Amino acid sequence: MDYDVIVIGSGAGGLTAAVALARAGKKVLVLEQHDRPGGWTHSFTLQGYRFSPGVHYIGDLHEGGGLRRIYDGLGVSQDLAFVELNPDGYDHIVVGEKRVDFPKGKENLIERLKSHFPHEAEGIDGYFRDLTAMMEGLRNLGRLNKPLEAAKGLGSLLKWVRATGADLINAHVSDPVLRGVLAGQSGDHGLPPSRVSAFMHAGITHHYLNGGYYPMGGAFTIPRAFVRALKRAGGQIRLKSRVKRIMIEGRKVIGVELESGEEIRAGVVVSNADPEVTFGKLIGRENLSVRLRRKLDTVEYSTSCL
C-alpha cells in the first residue's frame, strides 16, 4: 500500500480532510489536476493583477467562531491573517431604491432592519428567532454522544426540513422590499431563495452575523496555509496530477489511476469532486447500485454566477 489515504482535489474540503487525516497519523497524498492548489480558493495573476475567483468574504472568524476553531485545530492559523470588513456595513444590500448596510452582530442587524422597516418589527424578531433555533438545532445534532442534547431543537428542524429560504422569509415578513433584503446574500450560496433549502439560507445568514473577513494577501493564502500544515504533518500534494479513475477490486477501493497511467494504491480514497465526476466518471456507473444511479440522476447543479 503506497498511502493510507488519497484525496482527490485540493479545494477547501479536500485540503481540510487531508490535513485532519495527516494530523491523525495517516499517510496522506493529495492529487490536484490544476497547476496550483485551492480549488475555488486559488488565485491567479493576469497582467500584474491578482484575481481570487471564489472568495468574496469569510464569516465565523470572530473569537470563538466555528471556522476560527477549525483553523486553530488544523494548525493553519499560524500562516493566516484576516482583515475585518467594515463592522458597520460588511454587506450592502440594495433592493430598488432601498439600501441596507448589514452591521456586525445579530442584535445590531435586527435594530438596523427595524429602523428601515419599523412596520415589520415583529416579523423581523420572529425571523431571527427561527433562524437561530434552526442553527442551534443543527449544532445539537452533532452531539450524538449526548442524546438528550442532540434531541434539543429537533422540533425547529422538523418544522423547516422541507421548506425553502423563501418559505422561511415569507412566513415572517410581507414587505416585498424587506423580503428582498433578507434574501440579499443569496449570491453566497448560488441559488434564488425559492430554490435553496431553508437550512442553507439560514446557515449563510448565520455565518456572517459576526461580520465578514478577507484573507490578508488574497485568497491564495488559505490553500498555502493548508498545504504548509499538510506537509508539517507528513502529508504530500502533487499538482498537475489528473485522476482518470478510482480503482476497484472485489467491490473495494484499492487506489487511483492517473491520466498518465500511473497507479497509486491506498486503502481509502476521499473525493472532493462533485457527485457526477466522483461516481459517474471516476468510479463508473457500472459499479453503482441501481438506487445510487437513480439518486445521481436527480442531482441538480446550482445556478452559476459571474
LUMKEPA-300691 format. One record per residue (C-alpha): x, y, z; residue number from 0. Coordinates in steps of 0.001 Angstrom, whole numbers, plus 524288, in hexadecimal, padded with zeros to 5 digits. Example, Ala and Ser with C-alpha at 12.3 -4.5 7.8 and 13.67 -1.06 7.14 Angstrom:
// LUMKEPA-300691
<u->8300C, v->7EE6C, w->81E78, n->0> $
<u->83566, v->7FBDC, w->81BE4, n->1> $
This chain:
// LUMKEPA-300691
<u->80000, v->80000, w->80000, n->0> $
<u->805E3, v->80D13, w->7FBC2, n->1> $
<u->7FD5E, v->815A6, w->80476, n->2> $
<u->7F2FC, v->81460, w->80EE8, n->3> $
<u->7EA87, v->81EB4, w->8085C, n->4> $
<u->7EA33, v->82538, w->7FB0A, n->5> $
<u->7E293, v->831F2, w->7FA1E, n->6> $
<u->7DDE5, v->835EC, w->7EC97, n->7> $
<u->7DD48, v->844A7, w->7EB47, n->8> $
<u->7E3A7, v->84F65, w->7F343, n->9> $
<u->7D7CC, v->857FA, w->7F551, n->10> $
<u->7D438, v->85C76, w->802FD, n->11> $
<u->7CD6B, v->84F97, w->80609, n->12> $
<u->7D844, v->8470F, w->800CE, n->13> $
<u->7E31A, v->84E58, w->807C3, n->14> $
<u->7DB77, v->84EA5, w->81482, n->15> $
<u->7D9A6, v->83FEB, w->81403, n->16> $
<u->7E7DA, v->83DD5, w->8103A, n->17> $
<u->7ED6B, v->84618, w->81B36, n->18> $
<u->7E45A, v->83FFE, w->82559, n->19> $
<u->7E80B, v->83239, w->82112, n->20> $
<u->7F693, v->83542, w->8207C, n->21> $
<u->7F62B, v->83B24, w->82E1D, n->22> $
<u->7EF6D, v->82EA0, w->8328F, n->23> $
<u->7FB49, v->826EB, w->82E1D, n->24> $
<u->7F6C3, v->82264, w->820BC, n->25> $
<u->7FFBD, v->8222A, w->814EA, n->26> $
<u->7F897, v->82B72, w->80BBC, n->27> $
<u->7FA49, v->82F5F, w->7FD83, n->28> $
<u->7F266, v->83A4B, w->7F726, n->29> $
<u->7F108, v->839E2, w->7E855, n->30> $
<u->7ED87, v->8467C, w->7E13C, n->31> $
<u->7EB89, v->847C3, w->7D284, n->32> $
<u->7EE23, v->8567B, w->7D25B, n->33> $
<u->7FBA3, v->85CA6, w->7D2EC, n->34> $
<u->7F889, v->862AD, w->7E026, n->35> $
<u->7F0F1, v->85E31, w->7EC27, n->36> $
<u->7E497, v->863EF, w->7F1D3, n->37> $
<u->7D922, v->86144, w->7E8D1, n->38> $
<u->7D055, v->86D26, w->7E9EB, n->39> $
<u->7D96F, v->872EE, w->7F421, n->40> $
<u->7E4CB, v->873E9, w->7EA7F, n->41> $
<u->7E98D, v->880A9, w->7E48F, n->42> $
<u->7EFC6, v->883D1, w->7D784, n->43> $
<u->7F75D, v->88F5E, w->7D22D, n->44> $
<u->7F43E, v->89628, w->7C55A, n->45> $
<u->7FB7D, v->8A20E, w->7C034, n->46> $
<u->800B2, v->8A545, w->7CDA1, n->47> $
<u->7F3B2, v->8A3D2, w->7D4AB, n->48> $
<u->7F011, v->898BA, w->7DDDF, n->49> $
<u->7E261, v->89313, w->7DCCD, n->50> $
<u->7DB73, v->88A73, w->7E6BB, n->51> $
<u->7CFAF, v->884CB, w->7DF7E, n->52> $
<u->7C90A, v->87DB1, w->7EAAF, n->53> $
<u->7CB2C, v->884F5, w->7F774, n->54> $
<u->7C2BB, v->890FF, w->7F978, n->55> $
<u->7C337, v->89183, w->80846, n->56> $
<u->7C379, v->887EE, w->81393, n->57> $
<u->7BBA3, v->887C2, w->8202E, n->58> $
<u->7BC15, v->880E7, w->82D53, n->59> $
<u->7CA20, v->88537, w->82FCD, n->60> $
<u->7C74E, v->88CFA, w->83C23, n->61> $
<u->7CCC0, v->88888, w->84941, n->62> $
<u->7C64C, v->87B78, w->84C1A, n->63> $
<u->7C083, v->87A73, w->83E60, n->64> $
<u->7BEC8, v->86CF9, w->83891, n->65> $
<u->7C77C, v->86F12, w->82CB1, n->66> $
<u->7D209, v->87548, w->834EE, n->67> $
<u->7D1F4, v->8696D, w->83DE8, n->68> $
<u->7D373, v->860A1, w->831FA, n->69> $
<u->7DF11, v->8688B, w->82D0E, n->70> $
<u->7E534, v->8682A, w->83A99, n->71> $
<u->7E2C5, v->85996, w->83C0E, n->72> $
<u->7E8BC, v->85674, w->82ED4, n->73> $
<u->7F4D3, v->85E7A, w->831A5, n->74> $
<u->7F306, v->867E9, w->82655, n->75> $
<u->7F074, v->87461, w->82E18, n->76> $
<u->7FEFB, v->87703, w->82FD9, n->77> $
<u->8002F, v->87956, w->82132, n->78> $
<u->7F3AF, v->88140, w->81F7E, n->79> $
<u->7EFD6, v->88F44, w->8224A, n->80> $
<u->7E2A4, v->89564, w->81F8B, n->81> $
<u->7DDEC, v->8A348, w->81DF1, n->82> $
<u->7D09A, v->8A620, w->823BE, n->83> $
<u->7C73F, v->8ACFC, w->81A89, n->84> $
<u->7BFF3, v->8B93B, w->81EC9, n->85> $
<u->7B8C6, v->8B522, w->82B4D, n->86> $
<u->7AE1A, v->8BEFB, w->8285B, n->87> $
<u->7ABAF, v->8B9A7, w->81ABB, n->88> $
<u->7B2C9, v->8AD5C, w->81663, n->89> $
<u->7A7C0, v->8AB30, w->80C90, n->90> $
<u->7A049, v->8B570, w->804D2, n->91> $
<u->79302, v->8B050, w->8009C, n->92> $
<u->78BFF, v->8B874, w->7F652, n->93> $
<u->77DF1, v->8B5A0, w->7F268, n->94> $
<u->7785F, v->8BFE1, w->7E949, n->95> $
<u->77A87, v->8CD0E, w->7EFC8, n->96> $
<u->77CDE, v->8C713, w->7FD1F, n->97> $
<u->78A9F, v->8C468, w->8021A, n->98> $
<u->78D02, v->8BD61, w->80EEF, n->99> $
<u->79AB7, v->8BBA3, w->81453, n->100> $
<u->79C2A, v->8AF54, w->81C92, n->101> $
<u->7A3C2, v->8B22F, w->8292A, n->102> $
<u->7AB66, v->8A892, w->83160, n->103> $
<u->7A381, v->8A20F, w->83C2F, n->104> $
<u->795FD, v->89BF4, w->83BEF, n->105> $
<u->78FB3, v->8A600, w->844C9, n->106> $
<u->795C2, v->8B115, w->83CEC, n->107> $
<u->7906F, v->8AB3C, w->8305E, n->108> $
<u->782EE, v->8A988, w->8363E, n->109> $
<u->782AC, v->8B7BA, w->83A99, n->110> $
<u->787A5, v->8BC42, w->82D56, n->111> $
<u->77CDE, v->8B4D1, w->82654, n->112> $
<u->7728A, v->8BA0D, w->82FA7, n->113> $
<u->7773A, v->8C7F4, w->82D38, n->114> $
<u->774AE, v->8C5FE, w->81EB3, n->115> $
<u->76855, v->8BDDD, w->8203D, n->116> $
<u->761F2, v->8C1AB, w->82D45, n->117> $
<u->754E7, v->8BBFE, w->828ED, n->118> $
<u->75B53, v->8AE8C, w->82808, n->119> $
<u->761B3, v->8AEBE, w->83582, n->120> $
<u->75A38, v->8A2F2, w->83A88, n->121> $
<u->75CFC, v->89B14, w->82E4B, n->122> $
<u->76B77, v->89E64, w->82EBC, n->123> $
<u->76C44, v->8994F, w->83CB0, n->124> $
<u->7652A, v->88CD9, w->838D4, n->125> $
<u->76DE7, v->88AB3, w->82D0C, n->126> $
<u->77A6F, v->88B68, w->834F6, n->127> $
<u->7747C, v->8837B, w->83FF7, n->128> $
<u->7718A, v->87843, w->836A2, n->129> $
<u->77E83, v->879CD, w->82F99, n->130> $
<u->78601, v->878F1, w->83C69, n->131> $
<u->77E0B, v->86D35, w->840F9, n->132> $
<u->780FE, v->8661C, w->83442, n->133> $
<u->78F9B, v->86826, w->835AB, n->134> $
<u->78F81, v->86402, w->843E7, n->135> $
<u->787C4, v->857E5, w->84030, n->136> $
<u->791B4, v->85442, w->835C9, n->137> $
<u->79CDB, v->85678, w->83F49, n->138> $
<u->79657, v->84DBB, w->8495D, n->139> $
<u->794E8, v->842C3, w->83F6B, n->140> $
<u->7A39C, v->84170, w->83F6B, n->141> $
<u->7A3A7, v->83DB0, w->84DC5, n->142> $
<u->7A03C, v->82F84, w->84B45, n->143> $
<u->7A77D, v->82B48, w->8577A, n->144> $
<u->79D85, v->83346, w->85F29, n->145> $
<u->7902C, v->82EEA, w->85A0A, n->146> $
<u->7884E, v->8383F, w->86280, n->147> $
<u->78FE9, v->843F1, w->85D79, n->148> $
<u->78F1E, v->83EDA, w->84F90, n->149> $
<u->78050, v->83E6C, w->850CA, n->150> $
<u->77F7D, v->84CB5, w->854CB, n->151> $
<u->77A13, v->85537, w->84A13, n->152> $
<u->77574, v->84999, w->84222, n->153> $
<u->7681F, v->84FE7, w->840F0, n->154> $
<u->76D9B, v->85BE5, w->83A1B, n->155> $
<u->77503, v->8532C, w->830A3, n->156> $
<u->7690D, v->84B2F, w->82D29, n->157> $
<u->76126, v->857A2, w->82B64, n->158> $
<u->769DA, v->85C70, w->82069, n->159> $
<u->76F7C, v->84FC3, w->81B0B, n->160> $
<u->76821, v->8509F, w->80E1B, n->161> $
<u->767A3, v->85F73, w->80D55, n->162> $
<u->76EFD, v->868D3, w->8047C, n->163> $
<u->775CF, v->87559, w->80804, n->164> $
<u->76A48, v->87CB0, w->8024D, n->165> $
<u->7610A, v->87508, w->80B1D, n->166> $
<u->768DC, v->87916, w->8170D, n->167> $
<u->7691C, v->88763, w->81323, n->168> $
<u->75AF8, v->88820, w->80EB2, n->169> $
<u->75603, v->8818D, w->81B09, n->170> $
<u->75A52, v->88D65, w->822D8, n->171> $
<u->75A24, v->89996, w->81A5C, n->172> $
<u->7515A, v->89E77, w->80F70, n->173> $
<u->75832, v->8AAD9, w->80AE3, n->174> $
<u->75DB0, v->8A74A, w->7FD65, n->175> $
<u->76986, v->8B016, w->7FF0A, n->176> $
<u->76CDF, v->8AA23, w->80C42, n->177> $
<u->76B45, v->89CA0, w->80669, n->178> $
<u->77532, v->8A08A, w->7FC29, n->179> $
<u->77E7B, v->8A5D7, w->80671, n->180> $
<u->77DC9, v->89958, w->80E82, n->181> $
<u->780BA, v->891AC, w->8021F, n->182> $
<u->78BCE, v->89AE6, w->7FE8E, n->183> $
<u->796AA, v->8915D, w->801E3, n->184> $
<u->79177, v->886EC, w->7F8A4, n->185> $
<u->79D40, v->888C2, w->7EFE8, n->186> $
<u->7A562, v->8827C, w->7FA92, n->187> $
<u->79ED0, v->87558, w->7F87B, n->188> $
<u->79B74, v->876CE, w->7EA1C, n->189> $
<u->78CC9, v->87488, w->7E9D6, n->190> $
<u->780BD, v->87D3A, w->7EA4D, n->191> $
<u->7794C, v->87C76, w->7F73C, n->192> $
<u->76E5A, v->874D5, w->7F0B6, n->193> $
<u->777C5, v->869A9, w->7ED9F, n->194> $
<u->78122, v->86948, w->7F90D, n->195> $
<u->77E0A, v->86199, w->8055D, n->196> $
<u->77A13, v->86953, w->81158, n->197> $
<u->785CD, v->86396, w->8187A, n->198> $
<u->78FA8, v->8682A, w->80E54, n->199> $
<u->78995, v->875C0, w->80E5A, n->200> $
<u->789D7, v->87626, w->81D31, n->201> $
<u->797B3, v->870DB, w->81D72, n->202> $
<u->79CF4, v->87B6F, w->81474, n->203> $
<u->79615, v->88647, w->81BE9, n->204> $
<u->79AC5, v->880E6, w->828E9, n->205> $
<u->7A8A9, v->87F15, w->823CB, n->206> $
<u->7AA53, v->88DC5, w->821FD, n->207> $
<u->7A30E, v->892B6, w->82DFB, n->208> $
<u->7B005, v->895C4, w->8349C, n->209> $
<u->7B591, v->89CEC, w->828FC, n->210> $
<u->7BD3F, v->89A3F, w->81CB6, n->211> $
<u->7CBCF, v->89858, w->81AC3, n->212> $
<u->7D54F, v->8978D, w->80F6A, n->213> $
<u->7E265, v->89060, w->80F53, n->214> $
<u->7EDC8, v->899D1, w->80FAD, n->215> $
<u->7F59B, v->89828, w->80330, n->216> $
<u->7EA79, v->891F5, w->7FB9C, n->217> $
<u->7E2F9, v->8853B, w->7FB5F, n->218> $
<u->7EEDA, v->87D1D, w->7F75F, n->219> $
<u->7F42A, v->87E97, w->80530, n->220> $
<u->7E9AE, v->874F8, w->809D0, n->221> $
<u->7EDFE, v->8692B, w->801B3, n->222> $
<u->7FC27, v->86D24, w->803F6, n->223> $
<u->7FA04, v->86C29, w->812A4, n->224> $
<u->7F32C, v->85F0A, w->81134, n->225> $
<u->7FE09, v->85975, w->808B9, n->226> $
<u->8082C, v->85DCA, w->812A2, n->227> $
<u->8005E, v->85759, w->81D91, n->228> $
<u->7FEE9, v->84B09, w->8155C, n->229> $
<u->80D88, v->84A09, w->8131E, n->230> $
<u->81093, v->84CC1, w->8216B, n->231> $
<u->807E2, v->84125, w->824C0, n->232> $
<u->80F0A, v->83870, w->81B0D, n->233> $
<u->80526, v->83927, w->81004, n->234> $
<u->80837, v->83B61, w->801A5, n->235> $
<u->801D2, v->8426A, w->7F63B, n->236> $
<u->80407, v->84092, w->7E7AD, n->237> $
<u->7FF8D, v->84AC2, w->7DDD5, n->238> $
<u->7FCA3, v->8488B, w->7CF64, n->239> $
<u->7F84D, v->83AD6, w->7D328, n->240> $
<u->7EB14, v->83814, w->7CD2D, n->241> $
<u->7E44A, v->82BD4, w->7D222, n->242> $
<u->7DECC, v->8234D, w->7C74B, n->243> $
<u->7D797, v->81988, w->7CFC0, n->244> $
<u->7D5FC, v->81449, w->7DD61, n->245> $
<u->7DAA9, v->8063B, w->7DCF2, n->246> $
<u->7D178, v->7FBF8, w->7E274, n->247> $
<u->7D464, v->7EDBE, w->7E52A, n->248> $
<u->7CA70, v->7E486, w->7EB14, n->249> $
<u->7C14D, v->7F01A, w->7ED7B, n->250> $
<u->7CBC5, v->7F6B1, w->7F59E, n->251> $
<u->7D382, v->802E6, w->7F268, n->252> $
<u->7E1F0, v->7FFE1, w->7F0E4, n->253> $
<u->7E725, v->80CD9, w->7EBC7, n->254> $
<u->7E6F6, v->8158A, w->7DFC4, n->255> $
<u->7EC47, v->815CE, w->7D1FD, n->256> $
<u->7F138, v->822B6, w->7CC93, n->257> $
<u->7EF79, v->82777, w->7BEA4, n->258> $
<u->7FDEB, v->82480, w->7BCDD, n->259> $
<u->7FB33, v->8162D, w->7BF98, n->260> $
<u->801D4, v->8163A, w->7CCD7, n->261> $
<u->7FAC8, v->80E55, w->7D73D, n->262> $
<u->7FB4C, v->81264, w->7E58A, n->263> $
<u->7F638, v->80943, w->7F008, n->264> $
<u->7EEB7, v->80D2C, w->7FC34, n->265> $
<u->7E4DB, v->806D9, w->8052F, n->266> $
<u->7DC53, v->81305, w->80556, n->267> $
<u->7D946, v->81CF7, w->7FAB3, n->268> $
<u->7D2BA, v->829DB, w->7FE1C, n->269> $
<u->7CD2F, v->83137, w->7F274, n->270> $
<u->7CB20, v->83FDE, w->7F30A, n->271> $
<u->7C541, v->83FA8, w->7E55F, n->272> $
<u->7B6AF, v->8412E, w->7E2E9, n->273> $
<u->7AD9F, v->83536, w->7E306, n->274> $
<u->7AD06, v->8335E, w->7D449, n->275> $
<u->7BBCB, v->833BB, w->7D2EA, n->276> $
<u->7BE24, v->82B36, w->7DEDD, n->277> $
<u->7B3E5, v->820BC, w->7DC97, n->278> $
<u->7B0D3, v->82206, w->7CE2B, n->279> $
<u->7BE91, v->82387, w->7C8D5, n->280> $
<u->7C8EC, v->81FA5, w->7D2CA, n->281> $
<u->7C1C6, v->813F4, w->7D88E, n->282> $
<u->7B93C, v->8111D, w->7CCC3, n->283> $
<u->7AAA2, v->80EF1, w->7CC89, n->284> $
<u->7ACAF, v->80081, w->7CA0D, n->285> $
<u->7B1D2, v->7FF7A, w->7D7F2, n->286> $
<u->7A61F, v->80653, w->7DE09, n->287> $
<u->79991, v->800AB, w->7E34F, n->288> $
<u->78CEF, v->803A6, w->7DC1F, n->289> $
<u->7889B, v->80BF2, w->7E796, n->290> $
<u->794FA, v->81425, w->7E761, n->291> $
<u->79437, v->815EF, w->7D89A, n->292> $
<u->7864B, v->81AEE, w->7D9F0, n->293> $
<u->78A5B, v->82427, w->7E4C6, n->294> $
<u->79585, v->82927, w->7DC69, n->295> $
<u->78C17, v->82C00, w->7D150, n->296> $
<u->7843E, v->83522, w->7DA23, n->297> $
<u->78FCF, v->83DA6, w->7DDFC, n->298> $
<u->78E48, v->84BAD, w->7D932, n->299> $
<u->7995D, v->85559, w->7D84D, n->300> $
<u->7974D, v->862A7, w->7DE6D, n->301> $
<u->7965E, v->86F21, w->7D68B, n->302> $
<u->7A350, v->8746B, w->7D190, n->303> $
<u->7A72C, v->8826F, w->7D43D, n->304> $
<u->7B114, v->88BC8, w->7CE60, n->305> $
